[in-house]
Amino acid sequence: MRITELIATLKTTANAGAEKALAACGSLPAGISKAAAYRQYGRTNIDRWLKENLIAFTNKHFDRQKLSQIAAASNRVTYLPVAER
């Protein structure tokens, strides 16, 4: 394993652990607003995930855990590079 892969794995693990701890103590709400999701994951990603029905926008919020799972997964099936658009 390269050092860059190790660093990426450690960052992902640390972020997941921090989110889990904050959610367990009640400091992190279960939902995230559309504006906050756009800032965190990017407007194009959120719009693409909505179009592909990977996420649902209910009660003016997205499920925070579902968003992080989708962002971590390889869901680039419909993604095209700029040259191919």
Secondary structure, 3 states (H helix, E strand, C coil): CCHHHHHHHHHHHHHHHHHHHHHHCCCCCCEECHHHHHHHHCHHHHHHHHHCCCCCCECCEEEHHHHHHHHHCCCCCCCCCHHHC
